Structures are given as structure tokens and as C-alpha cells.
Amino acid sequence: MSNKKLTRTSGAPYFDHENSQTVDRRGPVLLQDFILQENLAHFVRERIPERIVHAKGTGAYGKFTVTHDISVYTKAKIFSKVGNNCKIFTRFSTVGGEKGSADTERDPRGFAIKFYTEDGNWDLVGNNTPVFFIKDAKKFPDFIHTQKKHPKTNLKSATMMWDFWSLNPESLHQVLILMSNRGTPFGYRHMHGFGSHTFSMINSQNERVWVKFHIKTKQGIKNFTHDDAVKMRGENPDFAQEDLVNAIEMGDFPKWTVYIQVMTEDQAREFRWNPFDVTKVWFHDEFPLIEVGEIELNEVPVNYFAHVEQAAFSPANLVNGISFSPDKMLQGRLFSYPDAHRYRLGVNAHLLEVNRCPFGFKNYQRDGLMADSSSYGDSPNYFPNSFDGNTVDESYRDFEYELDGTSVGNFNRNENDDDHYTQPGLLYSKAMDQQERDHLVYNIVQSMKGISGPKKDEIINRQLCHFFRANIEMGMKIAMALQVNIDVNMMNHAKI
């Protein structure tokens, strides 16, 4: 029979959990009541710093299974043969909202997957969109500030959002996706996921290709309309959390198919746009999807805080055969994500169950907050040494390559880097059907109606110019719905 006695954190059993020690029956409480002190002291420290972005989320464990051979592109052990599988942990989230915000807010959705592979943990940290608002990490803090609360009113501000977007036309592609019904997905099971960035794969012959990851839902795409999302916000702000948990608990395990797009280094040099620009996509007819495997989520974590809240994902967590690219946003994230985890969870976050590599690890990092010696015991804390026998493995040598040039500076790659309109225009005219176009215009108008203040007309007109440059029809419909008079100067400014 298991011991079920109540104990302190030290393991010592105690008697009274519900009544504080007092002087006499009605007297003041005694400071010596260490059970009271211990419980209250822990209680006021139960919250850790909230994620700056992706604060509201849910997660589940599952498995990834390789269904197609891509070993021609990568030497990653997980992809060495069809049928290989590994445990995964996936976390979904909204991006801009705080921990208590609603699941159905108009917002991109985070889609992060931790693959527990025999060669270490691999984190694919993406979104439910193939592109992002900005292409340089230097702009990221400013962008996120516009998605949060106004510093004076502590309220969301359409003026801040549209001011930033109108001053950064590179955001137009993502803005159109966000303002479509894809900005309000019906929970997490009915949306696609994307690595978004360009990554690289290196094969056993030390040959490199560039890749993009696509994770397509097998439940079918399903989105809320604007009005339905607003309604659900009030009825059940935790709708997406409840939907995922209930589906898994009932045995209706959600699944996704994983694909990659592949671009050779020669193709990258000739590509019309910068292939490492996260505001752009690679067209499927030029770079078709190649099926890789299947993801299934089948286990709700036993404790939300320990697993979902303390999960630490980083694009820097790569495995041999999968690597980074010159994508400026990705390069910024390689440092920023681990740094955020060191702040939120401490330098030993990798020792937590959800983040720990189940196949073990060997390094010489020691001590720090919440240090746990179970992984290294009394072994030396320096390398090389004469005792533990650890060695380096030549087969894991980093891929060596030459840079395209020797110049250093803040410059664009080619003349098309500032083409922020062709792909958003094609998204509107080719990828969307008429109903989706109508909903997009409606959603944009509902959002832009919230722009206020002395700069209102300037911000609206500047953003309209971007819409006109992408597609005249779209721009006209939005302008008419906003009751903006279109003059010759605006059309000329839009270079139409």
C-alpha cells in the first residue's frame, strides 16, 4: 500500500493542513506554523514570467512517423528509413495575446513541435502561416509592441497596428492572411502548420539543399468567420484548449501530414526573390510538396503547468542533417529563444521533463538555479579531461561552406527584395475564392474602423496605397467600405 501521508517538501509528515496554529482558540496566528508559511510562500511564487509572445497556448504529446524516404536530402537519423518514429510534444498558441486572452482572437497561431530523436531534441518552431510580418529580427520588438496594449490606455490599439503595418509594406502578405478567415481558425486541430523559415538539409555526401516545412491537417481546414469568432470569445475563451483536450481524451487523435519543399543552391541563386525572406513563399508549382511523415497527438499532459507552460522551444535546437539558413528572422531567433528560456525558466530548463532529451546528454554546464546532478553526478565539469572518456565525433562536424560575398552591411540581396506586392496580390486574386475575398475585405474594414486620432487619415491612406499596389479591386473595395474618397494623388502614390 502506498504511503499517502501529507508531508512537507522535505518529506516530513504533518498533521493539520486546514487550521493555522493560534494563541488560544481565537488568538493571533503564530509565525512558527511552518506549514502555513511553506504553503503561502510557494503559492505566491506559482507563476513564472509570462511568455512575451505565444503566452496563451495548449499542448499535447504524440508521435512522428516517417512515411517517405528523404535520405537523399538529409543524414538526420530520424529520416534514415521509412517507419522510423519518435515521441513528440506539440504546443499551439496565439501570438499577441496575454495568458488570459481568448483562443479565438484574430491572431497568427504558433505551431511548435519538439521531436525527441536519438540524435537529440529537434524543435520545429513555426506558425499556422507560411510567412511573417517582418523579415528582419531587428524590427521584432517594435512589431510586437504594436500587437500588445497601448502604453497609456492599456488597451489594444488598431491605430498602433495599422500605423506599423502601413509603414512596413513587407507586412502586407501576412496581413492579408491574418485578415482572412485563416486569422481565426476553428481551434488548433483544423489548421495547417509551417516552419515558415527556410532551413537547410545536409545529406551523407555533405551536399546541402534549402527546405521549407509544411504540416497539413488531416482533419480538414475549418475557420471561424469574424462574427462567429467574436461570439465564441464571450461564450468560451478557452475554446481551442477545450477542443484539443476533448478530442484526445475521446480517442479522436488529431493528425497532420508533414511535407518539405526543396530548393537547390543553384535554384536559390536564380530565384526571383530572396529565398531566405520569410515574408515570401516558394510557389508549389516550382517547388512541389514532398511528403515526409505523419504527426499524431494522442496524450494530454498530466499537468498543464509542468509540461505546456514550461515547454521551451528553440529554432537553435537542430540535429545533425538539419540546419539553419541566412534568413535574418531565423538568425535572430537562434539567440533570442534560448535567451527567453534562460530568463523565464532558468539556465537548467533543459533538465525539466518536457524539455529533457530522453536519450541523455553529455556536456560540462553545471550549477545555476534548479541544478539537478542526476545527468552528470560527480563527473568532471571541464573538457578535455582524463576521467570520463567523452570524445568528439568527427561525423558531426559542422557543414562547411563559403559565403556568397565578403561585404558586411545593412543591405538587400537584389532588386526584388522590396517587392512586397506581387505575392499578396496573387494571394488575393488566385489563392482565394470569391467568398474568401469578401470576408477578407470585411475583416480588414472592421479592423481599420478602429483607427483613431489625429493621424487617422494619414495611416488609412498609406495602408490603402499598399492594398492598391497589390490589387486594385481589393483596394477599391476597402476604400469604398471605409468611405474614403480616392483621388488622383493617392492613385499616383500607389504607382498604379
C-alpha positions as CSV (number, residue, x, y, z in Angstrom):
1,M,0.0,0.0,0.0
2,S,1.4,3.4,-1.0
3,N,2.2,5.9,1.7
4,K,-0.4,8.7,1.4
5,K,0.6,10.8,4.4
6,L,0.7,14.5,3.9
7,T,4.3,15.8,4.1
8,R,6.3,19.0,3.8
9,T,8.5,19.4,0.8
10,S,11.3,18.0,3.0
11,G,9.3,14.7,3.2
12,A,8.4,15.1,6.9
13,P,4.7,14.2,7.6
14,Y,2.5,16.6,9.4
15,F,-1.0,16.6,10.9
16,D,-3.1,19.7,10.3
17,H,-3.4,21.2,6.8
18,E,-6.5,23.3,7.3
19,N,-6.1,25.1,10.6
20,S,-3.4,27.6,11.5
21,Q,-1.7,27.5,14.9
22,T,-3.0,30.2,17.1
23,V,-2.7,31.6,20.7
24,D,-5.8,30.1,22.3
25,R,-8.9,29.3,20.3
26,R,-9.3,32.9,18.9
27,G,-5.9,34.3,19.3
28,P,-3.5,35.6,16.7
29,V,-1.7,33.2,14.3
30,L,1.8,32.0,15.3
31,L,4.8,32.6,13.0
32,Q,6.0,29.2,14.0
33,D,3.3,27.5,11.9
34,F,5.8,26.3,9.2
35,I,3.1,24.5,7.2
36,L,1.2,27.8,6.8
37,Q,4.4,29.6,5.8
38,E,5.5,26.9,3.4
39,N,2.2,26.8,1.6
40,L,1.7,30.5,1.3
41,A,5.4,31.1,0.3
42,H,5.1,28.6,-2.5
43,F,1.6,29.8,-3.5
44,V,2.8,33.4,-4.2
45,R,5.6,32.0,-6.4
46,E,3.5,29.7,-8.5
47,R,3.6,32.0,-11.5
48,I,6.7,32.4,-13.6
49,P,7.3,35.2,-16.1
50,E,4.7,35.0,-18.9
51,R,6.0,34.5,-22.4
52,I,6.3,37.8,-24.2
53,V,4.7,36.2,-27.2
54,H,2.8,33.0,-27.5
55,A,1.6,33.3,-23.9
56,K,-1.8,31.6,-24.3
57,G,-1.5,28.1,-25.5
58,T,-2.1,24.4,-25.2
59,G,-0.1,21.3,-25.9
60,A,-0.1,17.5,-26.2
61,Y,2.3,14.6,-26.6
62,G,2.2,12.3,-29.6
63,K,4.4,10.6,-32.2
64,F,6.0,11.3,-35.5
65,T,6.4,8.6,-38.1
66,V,8.4,8.7,-41.3
67,T,6.3,7.6,-44.2
68,H,8.6,8.5,-47.2
69,D,12.3,8.3,-47.8
70,I,14.1,11.7,-47.9
71,S,17.5,10.4,-47.0
72,V,18.7,11.8,-50.4
73,Y,18.4,15.2,-48.8
74,T,19.4,14.7,-45.1
75,K,21.5,12.5,-43.0
76,A,19.3,13.1,-39.9
77,K,18.9,9.7,-38.2
78,I,15.2,10.2,-37.8
79,F,14.8,10.2,-41.6
80,S,17.2,7.3,-42.2
81,K,14.5,4.9,-43.1
82,V,10.7,4.7,-43.6
83,G,8.9,3.6,-40.5
84,N,11.2,5.4,-38.1
85,N,9.3,7.2,-35.3
86,C,9.9,9.3,-32.3
87,K,7.9,10.8,-29.4
88,I,6.9,14.5,-29.9
89,F,5.5,17.3,-27.9
90,T,3.5,20.0,-29.7
91,R,2.4,23.4,-28.4
92,F,-0.2,25.6,-30.1
93,S,-0.7,29.2,-29.1
94,T,-2.0,32.6,-30.1
95,V,0.9,35.1,-30.7
96,G,0.0,38.5,-29.4
97,G,-2.4,37.9,-26.5
98,E,-1.7,37.6,-22.9
99,K,-2.2,34.4,-20.8
100,G,-5.9,35.2,-20.1
101,S,-6.8,36.3,-23.6
102,A,-9.3,34.4,-25.8
103,D,-8.4,31.5,-28.1
104,T,-10.4,32.9,-30.9
105,E,-8.7,36.3,-31.2
106,R,-7.7,37.4,-34.7
107,D,-4.0,36.4,-34.5
108,P,-1.5,34.1,-36.0
109,R,-1.2,30.7,-34.2
110,G,2.0,29.3,-33.0
111,F,2.7,25.7,-34.1
112,A,5.8,24.3,-32.3
113,I,6.9,20.7,-32.4
114,K,9.7,19.1,-30.3
115,F,10.9,15.9,-31.8
116,Y,12.7,13.6,-29.2
117,T,15.1,12.0,-31.6
118,E,18.0,9.6,-30.8
119,D,20.4,12.3,-32.0
120,G,19.0,15.0,-29.7
121,N,15.9,17.1,-29.5
122,W,14.9,18.9,-32.7
123,D,12.5,21.8,-32.4
124,L,10.5,23.0,-35.4
125,V,9.1,26.3,-34.1
126,G,6.6,27.7,-36.6
127,N,3.2,29.2,-37.1
128,N,0.0,28.4,-38.9
129,T,1.1,30.8,-41.8
130,P,3.9,30.3,-44.3
131,V,5.1,33.9,-44.0
132,F,5.6,36.5,-41.3
133,F,5.1,40.3,-40.9
134,I,8.7,41.3,-41.0
135,K,11.9,39.9,-42.5
136,D,14.5,41.2,-40.0
137,A,14.6,40.4,-36.3
138,K,15.7,44.0,-35.6
139,K,12.1,45.0,-36.1
140,F,10.6,42.3,-33.9
141,P,10.3,44.2,-30.5
142,D,8.7,47.2,-32.3
143,F,6.2,45.0,-34.1
144,I,5.2,43.1,-31.0
145,H,4.7,46.3,-29.1
146,T,2.1,47.3,-31.6
147,Q,0.2,44.0,-31.1
148,K,0.1,44.4,-27.3
149,K,-1.5,47.1,-25.2
150,H,-1.2,50.9,-25.6
151,P,1.3,52.2,-23.0
152,K,-1.2,54.8,-21.8
153,T,-4.7,53.2,-22.0
154,N,-3.5,49.5,-21.6
155,L,-6.0,48.7,-24.4
156,K,-5.5,47.1,-27.8
157,S,-5.0,49.7,-30.4
158,A,-6.0,49.4,-34.1
159,T,-4.2,52.7,-34.6
160,M,-0.8,51.2,-33.5
161,M,-1.2,48.1,-35.6
162,W,-2.2,49.7,-38.8
163,D,0.4,52.5,-38.3
164,F,3.2,50.0,-38.1
165,W,1.8,47.9,-41.0
166,S,1.3,50.9,-43.2
167,L,4.9,52.0,-42.5
168,N,6.3,48.5,-43.2
169,P,4.9,47.2,-46.5
170,E,6.7,43.9,-46.2
171,S,4.0,43.0,-43.7
172,L,1.2,43.1,-46.4
173,H,1.4,39.4,-47.3
174,Q,1.0,38.3,-43.7
175,V,-1.6,41.0,-43.0
176,L,-3.9,39.6,-45.8
177,I,-3.6,36.1,-44.3
178,L,-4.3,37.4,-40.8
179,M,-7.3,39.4,-42.0
180,S,-8.7,36.5,-43.9
181,N,-10.7,33.8,-42.0
182,R,-7.3,32.0,-41.6
183,G,-6.7,34.6,-38.8
184,T,-9.5,32.9,-36.7
185,P,-9.0,29.2,-37.1
186,F,-11.6,26.8,-35.6
187,G,-9.4,25.5,-32.8
188,Y,-5.9,24.1,-33.4
189,R,-6.9,20.7,-35.0
190,H,-8.2,22.3,-38.2
191,M,-5.3,24.4,-39.2
192,H,-2.0,23.8,-41.1
193,G,1.4,24.5,-39.6
194,F,4.6,25.8,-41.3
195,G,8.2,26.1,-40.3
196,S,7.9,29.4,-42.1
197,H,11.6,30.0,-42.3
198,T,14.0,28.5,-44.9
199,F,16.1,25.8,-43.3
200,S,18.8,23.6,-44.8
201,M,19.3,19.8,-45.0
202,I,22.7,18.2,-45.5
203,N,23.0,14.6,-46.7
204,S,25.6,11.9,-46.1
205,Q,27.6,13.2,-49.1
206,N,27.8,16.6,-47.4
207,E,25.5,18.2,-50.0
208,R,23.2,20.9,-49.0
209,V,19.7,21.9,-50.1
210,W,17.3,24.5,-48.8
211,V,14.0,23.4,-47.4
212,K,10.7,24.7,-46.1
213,F,8.4,22.6,-43.8
214,H,4.7,22.2,-44.2
215,I,2.4,20.4,-41.8
216,K,-1.1,19.9,-43.3
217,T,-4.1,19.0,-41.1
218,K,-5.8,15.7,-41.8
219,Q,-9.0,17.0,-40.1
220,G,-9.6,19.5,-42.9
221,I,-9.3,23.3,-42.8
222,K,-12.0,25.0,-40.7
223,N,-12.2,28.6,-39.7
224,F,-14.4,30.9,-37.8
225,T,-15.9,33.9,-39.6
226,H,-15.3,37.3,-37.9
227,D,-18.7,37.4,-36.2
228,D,-18.5,33.7,-35.1
229,A,-15.0,34.3,-33.6
230,V,-16.3,37.4,-31.7
231,K,-19.2,35.4,-30.4
232,M,-17.1,32.5,-29.2
233,R,-14.8,34.9,-27.5
234,G,-17.6,35.6,-25.0
235,E,-19.0,32.1,-24.8
236,N,-15.8,30.2,-24.3
237,P,-12.5,32.0,-24.4
238,D,-10.7,28.6,-23.9
239,F,-12.4,27.0,-26.9
240,A,-9.3,25.8,-28.7
241,Q,-7.9,24.3,-25.4
242,E,-11.1,22.5,-24.7
243,D,-11.4,21.3,-28.3
244,L,-8.0,19.7,-28.4
245,V,-8.2,18.2,-24.9
246,N,-11.7,16.7,-25.5
247,A,-10.7,15.2,-28.9
248,I,-7.7,13.4,-27.5
249,E,-9.5,12.3,-24.4
250,M,-12.2,10.7,-26.6
251,G,-9.6,8.9,-28.7
252,D,-10.1,11.2,-31.7
253,F,-6.4,11.8,-32.2
254,P,-5.6,14.7,-34.5
255,K,-3.2,14.1,-37.3
256,W,-1.1,16.1,-39.7
257,T,0.9,15.2,-42.7
258,V,4.4,16.6,-42.9
259,Y,5.9,17.8,-46.2
260,I,9.0,19.6,-47.3
261,Q,9.8,21.9,-50.3
262,V,13.3,21.6,-51.6
263,M,15.4,24.2,-53.4
264,T,18.9,23.6,-54.7
265,E,21.6,26.1,-54.1
266,D,21.7,26.9,-57.9
267,Q,17.9,27.5,-57.8
268,A,18.3,29.7,-54.8
269,R,20.8,31.9,-56.7
270,E,18.4,32.3,-59.6
271,F,15.2,32.7,-57.6
272,R,13.2,35.9,-58.3
273,W,13.0,36.8,-54.6
274,N,15.4,36.3,-51.8
275,P,14.7,32.6,-50.9
276,F,15.5,33.4,-47.2
277,D,12.9,36.2,-46.9
278,V,10.3,35.0,-44.5
279,T,7.7,37.4,-46.0
280,K,7.8,35.4,-49.2
281,V,6.6,31.9,-50.2
282,W,8.0,29.4,-52.7
283,F,5.4,28.6,-55.3
284,H,4.3,25.0,-55.2
285,D,4.3,24.5,-59.0
286,E,8.0,25.4,-59.0
287,F,8.9,23.6,-55.7
288,P,6.3,20.9,-55.2
289,L,5.5,19.4,-51.7
290,I,7.4,16.2,-50.9
291,E,5.7,14.0,-48.3
292,V,7.8,13.1,-45.3
293,G,5.7,11.7,-42.5
294,E,2.8,11.9,-40.1
295,I,2.2,13.5,-36.8
296,E,-0.4,12.2,-34.3
297,L,-1.2,13.8,-31.0
298,N,-2.5,11.2,-28.5
299,E,-1.7,12.2,-24.9
300,V,-2.8,15.2,-22.8
301,P,-0.1,16.1,-20.4
302,V,-0.8,15.1,-16.8
303,N,0.0,18.6,-15.6
304,Y,-0.5,21.7,-17.8
305,F,2.0,23.9,-16.0
306,A,4.8,21.4,-15.8
307,H,4.6,20.5,-19.4
308,V,2.8,23.1,-21.5
309,E,3.8,26.3,-19.6
310,Q,7.4,25.1,-19.0
311,A,8.0,23.8,-22.5
312,A,11.0,25.5,-24.0
313,F,11.3,25.5,-27.8
314,S,14.1,27.0,-29.8
315,P,14.9,27.1,-33.5
316,A,18.5,26.6,-32.4
317,N,17.7,23.0,-31.3
318,L,18.6,21.3,-34.5
319,V,20.0,17.8,-35.2
320,N,22.8,16.6,-37.5
321,G,21.5,16.8,-41.1
322,I,19.1,19.7,-40.5
323,S,20.5,23.2,-40.2
324,F,19.8,26.9,-40.5
325,S,19.9,29.4,-43.4
326,P,20.7,33.1,-43.9
327,D,17.1,34.0,-43.1
328,K,17.5,37.2,-41.0
329,M,14.5,36.4,-38.8
330,L,15.7,32.9,-38.2
331,Q,19.2,34.1,-37.3
332,G,17.7,36.4,-34.7
333,R,15.6,33.7,-33.2
334,L,18.6,31.4,-32.8
335,F,19.8,33.5,-29.9
336,S,16.6,35.2,-28.7
337,Y,14.6,32.0,-28.0
338,P,17.1,30.3,-25.7
339,D,17.7,33.6,-24.0
340,A,14.0,33.9,-23.3
341,H,14.0,30.5,-21.7
342,R,17.0,31.3,-19.5
343,Y,15.0,34.3,-18.3
344,R,11.7,32.5,-17.8
345,L,12.8,29.1,-16.6
346,G,16.5,29.4,-15.7
347,V,19.7,28.0,-17.2
348,N,18.6,24.4,-16.4
349,A,15.3,24.5,-18.3
350,H,16.7,21.6,-20.4
351,L,16.5,19.4,-17.3
352,L,12.7,19.7,-17.0
353,E,10.8,16.6,-18.1
354,V,9.2,18.2,-21.1
355,N,12.5,19.6,-22.4
356,R,14.9,16.8,-21.4
357,C,16.3,14.7,-24.2
358,P,15.2,11.1,-23.3
359,F,18.3,9.6,-24.8
360,G,20.5,11.5,-22.4
361,F,23.1,14.2,-23.0
362,K,26.7,15.0,-22.1
363,N,28.1,18.5,-21.5
364,Y,30.1,20.4,-19.0
365,Q,27.5,23.0,-18.0
366,R,27.0,22.9,-14.2
367,D,25.2,24.6,-11.4
368,G,22.8,27.5,-11.6
369,L,19.2,27.8,-10.5
370,M,17.4,24.5,-10.1
371,A,20.5,22.4,-10.9
372,D,20.0,18.7,-10.9
373,S,23.0,16.4,-10.9
374,S,21.2,13.3,-12.0
375,S,22.5,13.7,-15.5
376,Y,26.2,14.0,-14.6
377,G,26.7,13.1,-10.9
378,D,30.3,13.6,-9.8
379,S,31.8,13.7,-13.3
380,P,34.3,16.4,-14.2
381,N,33.0,19.9,-15.2
382,Y,35.7,20.5,-17.8
383,F,36.8,19.2,-21.1
384,P,39.1,17.6,-22.1
385,N,39.8,15.5,-19.0
386,S,41.4,12.2,-18.1
387,F,38.4,10.6,-16.4
388,D,35.0,10.4,-18.2
389,G,36.2,9.2,-21.6
390,N,33.9,11.6,-23.5
391,T,35.1,12.3,-27.1
392,V,34.0,14.3,-30.1
393,D,32.6,12.5,-33.1
394,E,34.0,13.5,-36.5
395,S,30.8,12.6,-38.3
396,Y,29.0,15.5,-36.5
397,R,31.4,18.2,-37.9
398,D,29.5,21.3,-38.9
399,F,28.8,21.8,-42.6
400,E,31.5,23.9,-44.1
401,Y,30.5,26.5,-46.8
402,E,31.7,29.7,-48.5
403,L,29.8,32.9,-48.1
404,D,28.5,34.5,-51.3
405,G,30.4,37.7,-50.7
406,T,32.8,39.4,-48.3
407,S,30.9,42.7,-47.8
408,V,29.4,43.5,-44.4
409,G,26.5,45.9,-44.1
410,N,22.8,46.6,-43.9
411,F,21.7,45.9,-47.5
412,N,19.2,43.9,-49.6
413,R,20.1,41.0,-51.7
414,N,18.6,42.1,-55.1
415,E,16.2,44.5,-56.7
416,N,13.2,42.3,-55.9
417,D,13.7,42.3,-52.2
418,D,11.4,45.3,-51.9
419,D,8.7,43.7,-54.0
420,H,6.1,43.4,-51.2
421,Y,3.1,43.4,-53.5
422,T,3.3,40.6,-56.1
423,Q,2.7,37.7,-53.8
424,P,0.0,39.4,-51.7
425,G,-1.7,40.3,-55.0
426,L,-1.6,36.6,-56.1
427,L,-2.9,35.5,-52.7
428,Y,-6.0,37.7,-53.2
429,S,-6.6,37.0,-56.9
430,K,-5.5,33.4,-57.3
431,A,-5.4,31.6,-53.9
432,M,-8.7,32.9,-52.5
433,D,-12.2,32.2,-53.9
434,Q,-14.8,35.0,-54.0
435,Q,-16.3,34.3,-50.6
436,E,-12.8,34.4,-49.0
437,R,-12.1,37.7,-50.8
438,D,-15.4,39.1,-49.5
439,H,-14.6,38.0,-45.9
440,L,-11.0,39.4,-46.2
441,V,-12.3,42.9,-47.2
442,Y,-14.9,42.8,-44.5
443,N,-12.4,41.8,-41.8
444,I,-9.9,44.5,-42.9
445,V,-12.6,47.1,-42.8
446,Q,-13.8,46.1,-39.3
447,S,-10.3,46.3,-38.0
448,M,-9.3,49.6,-39.8
449,K,-12.5,51.3,-38.5
450,G,-10.8,51.2,-35.1
451,I,-8.0,53.6,-36.3
452,S,-8.4,56.9,-34.5
453,G,-6.5,60.1,-33.5
454,P,-5.0,63.0,-35.5
455,K,-3.1,60.6,-37.8
456,K,-6.1,58.6,-38.7
457,D,-6.4,59.7,-42.3
458,E,-2.7,59.5,-42.9
459,I,-2.5,55.9,-41.7
460,I,-5.6,54.8,-43.6
461,N,-4.4,56.4,-46.9
462,R,-0.9,55.0,-46.5
463,Q,-2.3,51.5,-46.0
464,L,-4.7,51.8,-48.9
465,C,-1.8,52.6,-51.1
466,H,-0.3,49.2,-50.2
467,F,-3.7,47.5,-51.0
468,F,-3.9,49.2,-54.4
469,R,-0.4,48.2,-55.3
470,A,-1.2,44.6,-54.5
471,N,-4.6,44.5,-56.2
472,I,-6.7,47.4,-57.5
473,E,-10.0,45.7,-56.9
474,M,-9.2,44.9,-53.3
475,G,-8.0,48.4,-52.6
476,M,-11.2,49.9,-54.1
477,K,-13.5,47.7,-52.1
478,I,-11.7,48.5,-48.9
479,A,-11.7,52.3,-49.7
480,M,-15.3,52.3,-50.5
481,A,-16.3,50.4,-47.4
482,L,-14.3,52.9,-45.3
483,Q,-15.9,55.8,-47.2
484,V,-12.6,57.1,-48.3
485,N,-12.5,59.4,-51.4
486,I,-10.0,58.1,-53.9
487,D,-8.2,61.0,-55.6
488,V,-5.6,61.1,-58.3
489,N,-2.7,61.8,-55.9
490,M,-3.5,58.6,-54.0
491,M,-3.5,56.5,-57.2
492,N,-0.3,58.1,-58.3
493,H,1.3,57.5,-54.9
494,A,0.3,53.9,-55.3
495,K,2.1,53.8,-58.7
496,I,-0.9,52.2,-60.4
